[in-house]
């Protein structure tokens, strides 16, 4: 706490040593001797759970350009991916919604870059300058990665077995390519 009463300084988000995955702790014999929450997922067992919480209305909002916002689809796919791993209750709805909205906005920026190009006309001088969609796309991609790392860290820390396979993050570029072709 600073002298003026504001909370400044301290550890930054994402800094420091990363937590070990639960599977690694179990393999090492729990060297810290702290209680661990173990979720055993037997192979081939069909899990049942609650219905998916409805995504917020803003994820379904009509877009000004008339295009479809991909956020609701991304939200559903990510939630189903979490449910397959038994972690749907560990990740907050707000974090999932932030992830879905960031991915869909990134896709929109990439579509705008494809439509309008990398250059634009400066509003006062008329000279060529970088398209604002390029910078926005980079910022949204940065948000997507940061939020995904948070989600994946939760999953990694709470699964007792290592898992391989596709994640919703692996499909982001595929979704972008499908949306360009109009195949959604």
Secondary structure as GFF3:
##gff-version 3
##sequence-region A 1 184
A	DSSP	alpha_helix	22	27	.	.	.	ID=ss1
A	DSSP	three_ten_helix	57	59	.	.	.	ID=ss2
A	DSSP	alpha_helix	71	84	.	.	.	ID=ss3
A	DSSP	alpha_helix	93	116	.	.	.	ID=ss4
A	DSSP	beta_strand	119	121	.	.	.	ID=ss5
A	DSSP	beta_strand	128	130	.	.	.	ID=ss6
A	DSSP	alpha_helix	132	158	.	.	.	ID=ss7
A	DSSP	three_ten_helix	168	171	.	.	.	ID=ss8
A	DSSP	alpha_helix	172	181	.	.	.	ID=ss9
###
